[in-house]
Amino acid sequence: MPSPLPSPAAHRSWRDALAIYLRAPVITMLFLGFSAGLPFLLVFSTLSAWLRSDGVEVAAIGFFSWIGILYSIKFFWAPVVDRLALPWLTRTFGQRRGWMLLAQAMIAAGLIGLASLDPRQNLALVAAFALLVAFGSATQDIAIDAFRIESAPDDIQAAMASTYIIGYRGGLLAAGAGALYVASWLSWEAAYLTMAALVGIGVITVLVRPEPARLSLNTQLIHEPRVRAFLRASRGKPRQLRRLGAWMIGAVVCPFTDFFSRHRLKALWLLVFIAVFRISDLAMASMANPLYIDLGFSLATIANVTNVFGIAMSVSGGILGGLLVARYGIGPILVLGAAAATLTNLLFAALALAGQSLPMLVMAIIGDNLANGLASAVFIAFLSSLTSRAYTATQYALFSSLMTLPGKFLSGFGGLVVAAEGYATFFVIATALGLPAIALAIWISRDRELVPPPAPRAA
């Protein structure tokens, strides 16, 4: 007879939930989050500011936004990061740490290369080094996600996600405001060299933390039925061909078949849920700054409010999400996150109707960032629980790419909707886009196979 579901009294205490933040894997993600966030703006807004301040044409700068596509298609090379052993690095540091160190070397090399160039005379080289930084950054993201999932059990993944968010925000601050300050005091060369030096924070973290325990590649391959079937069917073929075929099946085919075999018909609905969970806030993001400007807020006011309140609330939301998941489990907080991230878009509709109201602007920024911080923490924990420990890098890269692509695609049509219907209607439509995510979150929260209840607190 199955044991009954735990009563509310079986939840972790608040002390136990807070104590999770003192665990080494959770603290580690603070520094790896910084390492992940640092390169992002250095190939986007910070780089754009440098190019424009040096007199590069706006039309040319616009093409640099295409570099961001690398972050959305990283699942294409995630199987390589997941399974390919690097000469010397993997043997010395392990699969995850070896790839992180290689990615960090690419980021640092790209930043040093950018620092050595005059954009007006070497725009093509600037693009090449920016691509190197972005490729290294996306590769590092793949390895960090796999490292995080393999380093700790599911019940502390939300806490790890929240410290990762804090670190990531710190990296964005360093690469955004920090780089601009250094450039204004010294030079853009000094700014990018300083950022290259800060890559060392991630390198040191990788060197001092152990590699997560995992089966060797050969052991994983030999336990996969499809690989064994291929090896039986290919007897008599050249050895190298058989090894390559076994590797391709294990690295590329099995991560997808594993997900569908584990979740069967639920798998398609899970993929739909992943695609729509953040569609509401991503779809509206492109029109937030135009709204502020059209309402008459100064750039200084927008920067101050979004930086002070936005970053503080995003970090607070991440911490709150980690605590709530540790206390109550993923299921109910997944519903809360989906509802909060969707319904807070109505604050922007209210702002559009209220006009140039500073209190309303502050309220919209606080609500949006608090909700998104909470939703991000619980959603990362949920995606981590869906990921098989045998295929962490590949499956999580697929999930994270699917999470952002639909919303980013729809955001491109935001200007057309605003031009035709106005800002208030646009944000109401963006809110409506998130309603399916709330419904699916409720369904998922009731499925004990997908979101088991939290571990009972110790007596």
VMD Tcl script that draws the C-alpha trace (Angstrom):
set ca {
  {0.00 0.00 0.00}
  {1.55 3.35 -1.00}
  {2.40 5.73 1.79}
  {0.14 8.78 2.12}
  {1.34 12.15 0.93}
  {3.07 14.14 3.61}
  {0.98 16.59 5.57}
  {1.87 20.28 5.67}
  {3.59 19.64 8.97}
  {6.09 17.47 7.13}
  {7.44 20.41 5.17}
  {10.89 21.70 5.96}
  {11.09 24.34 8.67}
  {12.15 27.87 7.73}
  {15.47 27.27 9.54}
  {16.12 24.20 7.37}
  {15.19 26.18 4.25}
  {17.57 29.02 5.16}
  {20.36 26.58 6.04}
  {20.37 25.36 2.44}
  {21.99 28.66 1.42}
  {25.06 27.81 3.50}
  {25.84 24.62 1.57}
  {28.97 24.67 -0.57}
  {27.22 23.81 -3.89}
  {24.78 26.70 -3.34}
  {27.55 29.21 -2.57}
  {29.53 27.94 -5.56}
  {26.74 28.99 -7.92}
  {27.09 32.60 -6.74}
  {30.55 32.77 -8.33}
  {29.72 30.66 -11.37}
  {26.65 32.86 -11.92}
  {28.95 35.90 -11.95}
  {31.17 34.13 -14.47}
  {28.14 33.40 -16.68}
  {26.72 36.93 -16.49}
  {30.00 38.77 -17.09}
  {30.43 38.19 -20.87}
  {26.81 38.81 -21.86}
  {26.68 42.62 -22.01}
  {30.27 42.82 -23.26}
  {29.07 41.65 -26.68}
  {25.77 43.56 -26.57}
  {24.94 46.90 -24.97}
  {28.42 47.64 -23.61}
  {30.01 46.80 -26.96}
  {27.38 48.90 -28.74}
  {28.21 51.86 -26.49}
  {31.90 51.48 -27.32}
  {31.29 51.21 -31.06}
  {28.98 54.22 -31.13}
  {31.28 56.34 -28.95}
  {34.09 55.61 -31.42}
  {31.95 56.77 -34.34}
  {30.85 53.45 -35.86}
  {27.66 53.80 -37.90}
  {24.41 52.78 -36.20}
  {23.47 50.52 -39.13}
  {26.67 48.51 -38.65}
  {26.14 48.32 -34.90}
  {22.68 46.84 -35.45}
  {24.12 43.75 -37.10}
  {26.04 42.94 -33.92}
  {22.73 41.97 -32.28}
  {22.81 38.79 -34.38}
  {25.62 37.57 -32.14}
  {22.91 36.82 -29.58}
  {21.60 33.99 -31.77}
  {24.46 31.86 -30.46}
  {22.82 31.78 -27.03}
  {19.55 30.49 -28.51}
  {21.08 27.69 -30.59}
  {23.58 26.35 -28.07}
  {21.74 23.01 -27.98}
  {23.37 22.23 -31.35}
  {26.80 21.76 -29.76}
  {25.60 20.78 -26.26}
  {26.04 17.03 -27.08}
  {29.72 17.72 -27.75}
  {30.11 19.50 -24.40}
  {28.17 16.70 -22.72}
  {30.16 13.78 -24.09}
  {33.40 14.77 -25.84}
  {36.46 14.37 -23.63}
  {38.98 17.17 -24.05}
  {42.66 16.21 -24.31}
  {44.40 16.71 -20.93}
  {41.67 19.02 -19.55}
  {39.08 16.27 -19.03}
  {41.67 13.87 -17.63}
  {43.01 16.51 -15.23}
  {39.86 18.39 -14.18}
  {36.91 16.27 -15.29}
  {34.32 16.65 -18.04}
  {32.43 19.65 -16.63}
  {35.32 21.60 -15.16}
  {37.49 20.95 -18.21}
  {34.89 22.43 -20.56}
  {34.30 25.39 -18.23}
  {38.02 26.19 -18.22}
  {38.20 25.96 -22.02}
  {35.15 28.24 -22.35}
  {36.62 30.74 -19.89}
  {39.86 30.75 -21.87}
  {37.88 31.59 -25.02}
  {36.05 34.41 -23.22}
  {39.27 35.92 -21.84}
  {41.05 35.61 -25.19}
  {38.14 37.28 -26.99}
  {38.02 40.16 -24.50}
  {41.79 40.72 -24.72}
  {41.49 40.65 -28.51}
  {38.71 43.25 -28.42}
  {40.79 45.47 -26.12}
  {43.61 45.50 -28.67}
  {41.48 46.81 -31.56}
  {40.35 50.16 -32.93}
  {36.72 49.48 -33.96}
  {36.76 52.09 -36.76}
  {39.63 50.34 -38.54}
  {39.03 46.70 -37.58}
  {35.25 46.23 -37.43}
  {35.43 42.74 -38.95}
  {37.95 41.64 -36.32}
  {35.79 43.18 -33.61}
  {32.91 41.02 -34.84}
  {35.15 37.93 -34.89}
  {36.38 38.42 -31.32}
  {32.83 39.23 -30.16}
  {31.68 35.94 -31.69}
  {34.49 34.14 -29.83}
  {33.35 35.70 -26.55}
  {29.70 34.80 -27.22}
  {30.55 31.24 -28.26}
  {32.72 30.78 -25.17}
  {29.97 32.27 -23.01}
  {27.25 30.01 -24.42}
  {29.55 26.99 -24.05}
  {30.28 27.97 -20.46}
  {26.52 28.19 -19.82}
  {26.09 24.61 -21.06}
  {28.86 23.32 -18.79}
  {27.73 25.34 -15.75}
  {24.15 24.09 -16.07}
  {25.35 20.49 -16.22}
  {27.75 21.08 -13.30}
  {24.93 22.58 -11.21}
  {22.46 19.76 -11.86}
  {25.03 17.06 -11.14}
  {26.45 18.74 -8.02}
  {23.40 18.47 -5.77}
  {19.99 16.79 -5.39}
  {16.77 18.27 -6.75}
  {15.61 19.67 -3.41}
  {18.34 22.35 -3.35}
  {18.34 23.18 -7.06}
  {16.06 26.19 -6.49}
  {18.46 27.60 -3.88}
  {21.34 27.06 -6.32}
  {19.29 28.78 -9.03}
  {18.65 31.79 -6.79}
  {22.33 32.27 -5.90}
  {23.14 31.79 -9.60}
  {20.69 34.61 -10.40}
  {22.36 36.86 -7.81}
  {25.80 36.12 -9.23}
  {24.56 36.56 -12.79}
  {23.16 40.00 -11.92}
  {26.51 40.87 -10.38}
  {28.23 39.89 -13.61}
  {25.82 42.05 -15.59}
  {26.52 45.00 -13.29}
  {30.27 44.58 -13.69}
  {30.01 44.29 -17.48}
  {27.50 47.11 -17.77}
  {27.97 49.93 -15.28}
  {31.43 48.72 -14.23}
  {32.85 48.65 -17.75}
  {31.33 52.04 -18.55}
  {32.88 53.58 -15.44}
  {36.35 52.20 -16.28}
  {36.00 53.39 -19.88}
  {35.05 56.90 -18.72}
  {37.93 57.08 -16.25}
  {40.61 55.41 -18.36}
  {39.79 53.93 -21.78}
  {37.79 51.23 -23.51}
  {40.97 49.16 -23.76}
  {41.35 49.29 -19.98}
  {37.67 48.45 -19.53}
  {37.85 45.27 -21.62}
  {41.17 44.23 -20.07}
  {39.59 44.66 -16.64}
  {36.68 42.46 -17.69}
  {39.14 39.85 -19.00}
  {40.81 39.86 -15.57}
  {37.42 39.30 -13.88}
  {37.04 36.06 -15.84}
  {39.55 34.81 -13.27}
  {36.75 34.67 -10.66}
  {35.14 31.83 -12.59}
  {38.49 30.14 -13.22}
  {39.37 30.15 -9.51}
  {35.92 28.78 -8.63}
  {36.34 25.91 -11.09}
  {39.80 25.11 -9.74}
  {38.76 24.98 -6.06}
  {35.50 23.04 -6.45}
  {35.43 19.28 -7.13}
  {34.09 17.66 -10.27}
  {30.60 16.17 -9.72}
  {30.51 12.40 -9.45}
  {29.29 10.75 -12.65}
  {29.79 7.54 -14.59}
  {32.59 7.45 -17.15}
  {31.65 7.93 -20.79}
  {32.39 4.30 -21.68}
  {30.25 3.08 -18.77}
  {27.36 5.35 -19.82}
  {27.56 4.22 -23.43}
  {27.62 0.52 -22.64}
  {24.49 0.84 -20.47}
  {22.42 2.47 -23.22}
  {20.24 -0.11 -25.03}
  {20.37 1.73 -28.36}
  {24.15 1.84 -28.25}
  {24.34 -1.88 -27.46}
  {21.92 -2.63 -30.30}
  {24.06 -0.59 -32.71}
  {27.25 -2.35 -31.63}
  {25.61 -5.77 -32.15}
  {24.30 -4.77 -35.58}
  {27.65 -3.32 -36.67}
  {29.86 -6.29 -35.86}
  {32.50 -6.75 -38.49}
  {32.58 -3.04 -39.35}
  {35.78 -0.97 -38.79}
  {36.41 -0.28 -35.10}
  {36.66 3.50 -35.49}
  {33.36 3.61 -37.37}
  {31.65 1.60 -34.63}
  {33.08 3.89 -31.93}
  {31.93 7.01 -33.78}
  {28.47 5.57 -34.34}
  {28.13 4.56 -30.70}
  {29.23 8.03 -29.60}
  {26.77 9.79 -31.93}
  {23.86 7.63 -30.77}
  {24.76 8.15 -27.12}
  {25.39 11.89 -27.42}
  {22.69 12.99 -29.88}
  {19.92 10.39 -30.13}
  {19.66 9.06 -26.58}
  {19.10 12.41 -24.80}
  {15.92 12.94 -26.82}
  {14.65 9.35 -26.71}
  {15.38 9.23 -22.97}
  {13.15 12.25 -22.29}
  {10.23 10.86 -24.33}
  {10.58 7.33 -22.93}
  {10.54 8.63 -19.35}
  {7.55 10.93 -19.76}
  {5.72 9.29 -22.68}
  {2.63 11.33 -23.71}
  {3.36 13.89 -21.00}
  {6.59 14.80 -22.81}
  {4.85 16.88 -25.48}
  {2.83 18.81 -22.90}
  {5.99 19.39 -20.87}
  {7.71 20.85 -23.93}
  {4.69 23.10 -24.56}
  {4.83 24.24 -20.93}
  {8.55 25.01 -21.20}
  {7.90 27.03 -24.36}
  {5.07 29.12 -22.86}
  {6.22 29.56 -19.25}
  {8.10 32.80 -19.95}
  {6.36 33.78 -23.17}
  {4.40 36.56 -21.48}
  {7.30 38.50 -19.93}
  {9.65 37.89 -22.88}
  {7.04 39.05 -25.40}
  {6.50 42.34 -23.56}
  {10.15 43.06 -22.80}
  {10.88 44.83 -26.08}
  {8.22 47.48 -25.42}
  {9.02 48.32 -21.79}
  {11.71 50.95 -22.48}
  {9.77 52.56 -25.36}
  {6.81 52.87 -22.96}
  {8.90 54.68 -20.36}
  {10.31 57.09 -22.95}
  {6.96 57.79 -24.62}
  {5.45 58.57 -21.22}
  {8.08 61.27 -20.77}
  {10.43 59.71 -18.21}
  {14.03 60.85 -18.53}
  {16.79 58.37 -19.31}
  {18.33 59.09 -15.89}
  {15.04 58.27 -14.14}
  {14.62 55.06 -16.13}
  {18.19 53.98 -15.38}
  {17.92 54.77 -11.68}
  {14.59 53.03 -11.17}
  {15.42 49.95 -13.24}
  {18.87 49.56 -11.67}
  {18.02 50.30 -8.03}
  {14.60 48.69 -7.78}
  {14.87 46.29 -10.69}
  {18.07 44.54 -9.67}
  {17.22 44.52 -5.96}
  {13.79 43.00 -6.61}
  {15.13 40.46 -9.09}
  {17.67 39.25 -6.53}
  {15.04 39.28 -3.76}
  {12.64 37.32 -5.94}
  {15.31 34.72 -6.65}
  {16.09 34.26 -2.95}
  {12.38 34.13 -2.09}
  {11.79 31.54 -4.81}
  {14.60 29.36 -3.47}
  {13.27 29.56 0.09}
  {9.68 28.81 -0.92}
  {10.69 25.80 -3.02}
  {12.84 24.46 -0.16}
  {9.91 24.96 2.22}
  {6.92 23.89 0.11}
  {8.33 22.04 -2.90}
  {8.37 22.87 -6.60}
  {4.69 22.24 -7.43}
  {2.82 25.05 -5.67}
  {5.61 27.58 -6.23}
  {5.64 26.75 -9.95}
  {1.99 27.84 -10.08}
  {2.78 30.96 -8.05}
  {5.71 31.83 -10.35}
  {3.68 31.35 -13.54}
  {0.81 33.47 -12.18}
  {3.09 36.23 -10.85}
  {5.20 36.50 -14.02}
  {2.03 36.70 -16.14}
  {-0.23 38.95 -14.07}
  {2.42 41.55 -13.24}
  {2.30 42.57 -16.91}
  {-0.98 44.25 -16.03}
  {1.06 46.74 -13.99}
  {2.52 48.01 -17.26}
  {-0.96 48.35 -18.72}
  {-1.89 50.38 -15.64}
  {1.26 52.50 -16.08}
  {0.34 53.17 -19.72}
  {-3.09 54.39 -18.61}
  {-1.74 56.38 -15.64}
  {0.76 58.34 -17.72}
  {3.95 59.85 -16.30}
  {3.52 58.60 -12.74}
  {6.77 57.87 -10.91}
  {5.07 55.82 -8.13}
  {3.36 53.69 -10.77}
  {6.67 53.21 -12.61}
  {8.35 52.09 -9.39}
  {5.47 49.72 -8.65}
  {5.65 48.19 -12.14}
  {9.42 47.68 -11.92}
  {9.20 46.18 -8.42}
  {6.36 43.82 -9.31}
  {7.83 42.70 -12.62}
  {11.34 42.02 -11.33}
  {10.22 40.38 -8.08}
  {7.91 38.07 -10.02}
  {10.52 37.25 -12.66}
  {13.20 36.54 -10.05}
  {10.88 34.14 -8.21}
  {9.63 32.51 -11.42}
  {13.17 32.05 -12.76}
  {14.38 30.33 -9.58}
  {11.53 27.83 -9.43}
  {11.56 27.21 -13.19}
  {15.29 26.47 -13.24}
  {14.71 24.01 -10.39}
  {11.85 22.40 -12.33}
  {13.88 22.08 -15.54}
  {16.74 20.59 -13.53}
  {14.38 17.96 -12.10}
  {13.28 17.01 -15.63}
  {16.88 16.56 -16.78}
  {18.37 13.09 -16.73}
  {21.73 12.94 -14.93}
  {23.05 10.92 -17.87}
  {22.41 13.73 -20.38}
  {22.46 16.90 -18.28}
  {24.18 19.28 -20.70}
  {22.24 18.29 -23.81}
  {18.77 18.11 -22.28}
  {19.08 21.30 -20.23}
  {20.46 23.23 -23.21}
  {17.44 22.12 -25.23}
  {15.04 23.13 -22.45}
  {16.63 26.55 -21.89}
  {16.67 27.31 -25.62}
  {13.02 26.28 -25.99}
  {12.18 28.45 -22.98}
  {13.31 31.68 -24.67}
  {12.77 31.23 -28.41}
  {8.94 31.67 -28.66}
  {8.89 34.77 -26.47}
  {11.85 36.36 -28.27}
  {10.19 35.66 -31.62}
  {6.87 37.22 -30.58}
  {8.60 40.24 -29.03}
  {9.61 41.31 -32.54}
  {5.94 42.02 -33.34}
  {5.44 44.14 -30.22}
  {5.96 47.44 -32.05}
  {3.28 46.55 -34.61}
  {0.73 45.83 -31.87}
  {1.59 49.04 -30.00}
  {1.32 51.10 -33.19}
  {-2.08 49.62 -33.97}
  {-3.67 49.25 -30.52}
  {-1.61 51.25 -28.02}
  {0.55 50.25 -25.06}
  {-2.25 49.34 -22.64}
  {-3.83 46.86 -25.06}
  {-0.41 45.40 -25.89}
  {0.36 44.59 -22.25}
  {-3.10 43.07 -21.75}
  {-2.45 40.82 -24.78}
  {0.97 39.92 -23.33}
  {-0.77 38.95 -20.10}
  {-3.24 36.75 -21.99}
  {-0.31 34.92 -23.62}
  {0.74 33.68 -20.17}
  {-2.61 32.15 -19.19}
  {-1.83 28.73 -20.76}
  {1.35 28.62 -18.66}
  {-0.70 29.05 -15.47}
  {-3.12 26.28 -16.50}
  {-0.29 23.89 -17.36}
  {1.53 24.75 -14.11}
  {-1.60 23.78 -12.15}
  {-1.75 20.45 -14.01}
  {1.93 19.75 -13.43}
  {1.73 20.68 -9.74}
  {-0.85 17.91 -9.23}
  {1.33 15.22 -10.83}
  {3.46 13.58 -8.13}
  {5.67 11.92 -10.73}
  {6.72 15.28 -12.14}
  {6.88 17.28 -8.90}
  {7.22 15.06 -5.84}
  {6.46 16.68 -2.48}
  {9.33 18.22 -0.51}
  {11.39 16.04 1.79}
  {10.00 15.98 5.34}
  {11.93 17.94 7.94}
  {14.12 16.10 10.33}
  {12.48 15.14 13.61}
}
mol new
graphics top color blue
foreach p $ca { graphics top sphere $p radius 0.5 }
foreach p [lrange $ca 0 end-1] q [lrange $ca 1 end] { graphics top cylinder $p $q radius 0.2 }
display resetview
